[in-house]
Each structure stands twice: as structure tokens, then as C-alpha cells.
Amino acid sequence: MSRPVGLVVGTGVDGVELLSDARALRITTPFGDVEYLRGLMEGVDTVVLKRHGEGHVVPPHLINYRANIMALYMLGAWHVITTSAVGSLQPSIEPGSYALMGDFLDFTKVRAHTFFETGKVVHTDVTHAYSGALTDVLADEMSLLNLPVSTTRGVYVAAEGPRFESPQEVRMYAAMGGSVVGMTGVPEVTLANEAGLEYQTIAIVTNYAAGMSGAPLTHQEVLDAMARASTSIAMLLRRVVTRVAALPEGPAAAERRLDFLLQP
């Protein structure tokens, strides 16, 4: 089979029909089974994982991130684009805008964070956790679509959830250089780096984080904002997928870093 492009879609995008000729499939990984869709997007072989499961039923802290990334690795999806609803930590990053990521701060607590628990000790470099090649393609197409992009080098703050952050936490994250805050970006990005995948997140800014606007936060406002953005996100993904499919494999792909987990 061809080498697919990988998409991991989150809140507000997981209900959008992105593929033609989509097949619902399942793959067994060392970390559990993963359901995914495989089909064509603009003629490109594409795999879509719904981060929160069918019907959006899995909360952020209980997502099986290792199984999801391992599934993409096993399917050969070396380039992975994800979507993520986020809150803004900076007044200049306005709700309704988009951001691409350049770094992260990790404040998660209870998640499985690594593939390298037994068999070998590996310390993964995450200096460039987000793919420069994917960033360039996405930024170019977002510009052509006239999408409001707040930053292409944002700092994603990963909070544990599922509760929203407190106002003091928001002030701390902002003071530490955070651009946006969400609940799913880590360990997804670090596991992708361990696997040698090229990874980038399209962050959709749905609101200002707690304490910035004076109004209480609700999940419904996030859903409403994502509903408004879903058409643009689908259009963007359809435009970028052909260019992503043409990108060369990154040097880490040849290392097949996780094959030791697939040994009988």
C-alpha cells in the first residue's frame, strides 16, 4: 500500500467528513487497538484518527496517545498534521485566529509519556519538536486562504484537564512564554518525536483563557467556535495534503525507532 498522510483531528473537526471512499479500519498496536479511517483526500492516501474517539467520548487525560502514534508509525504515516482547539494566553492572539507551534510547555500529570520504558534507554531531542517542513507548507496555504494566523512559532502549553485552567495558572503560563493552552498537545508531540514522525499542530484559538476576558469559560463556546472554523480547516487540509504527500521522508523515518516494540 502507499505511504499515507496522517491526520489526527480533535474537537470540532472529528465530525467533519474529510475523505472520499473512506473505510473504517482497526489496527492492533502493542498499546491497544486503534480505530481509524483510511481513504482519499484530493486523491492522496490519507489516514484519519479521531483523537477523542467516535462521538467525542474520550476526555483529554484518558486518550491512548501511545496507541494512536504507534498506529500511525505502523501504517507508515511519517507526516502527521493535527488539529487542536486552544485558548489564547496572550492578548495579541485573538479568538478566531490560528496558530502553528514551535515549542511546548508540559504541565500534564498522569499520562504515559514514552515508548521507551523497557528494553532500552533513549533520551529524545525535542529541540525541533514541530516539523519545519510541515510548518512551511501550512503557513503558505493559510496565507493563500487569507486565514488569520497569529503565530507560526507558538508555544503550546499542555494542561492536564479535563477542567479548564485557573486564572492564576493562565497568568503563570503567559509569564513563562506560553502562547496558547490546550489539553491534548503533550504527550502527542513528544511521542511523535520518539517515533521519528514529522509533526505539526494547527491550533484553532476558540477563546481567551480563564481570567483574561472576565467571562466564565464553557465547553459550548469552544464547540461553537470550532463549528465556525470547521469549513476553513477542512479546506486547508484538502489543500495541504497533496503538498505534504510530496515531501521527502525526514531522516528519522529511516531509523525505524519503534520496530523493537513490534518484535515477537
Secondary structure, 3 states (H helix, E strand, C coil): CCCCEEEEECCCCCCCCCCEEEEEEEEEECCEEEEEEEEEECCEEEEEEECCCCCCCCCHHHCCHHHHHHHHHHHCCCEEEEEEEEEECCCCCCCCCEEEEEEEEEECCCCCCCCCCCCCCCCCCCCCCCCHHHHHHHHHHHHHCCCCEEEEEEEEEEECCCCCCCHHHHHHHHHCCCCEEECCCCCHHHHHHHHCCEEEEEEEEEEECCCCCCCCCCHHHHHHHHHHHHHHHHHHHHHHHHHHHCCCCCHHHHHCCCHHHHCC
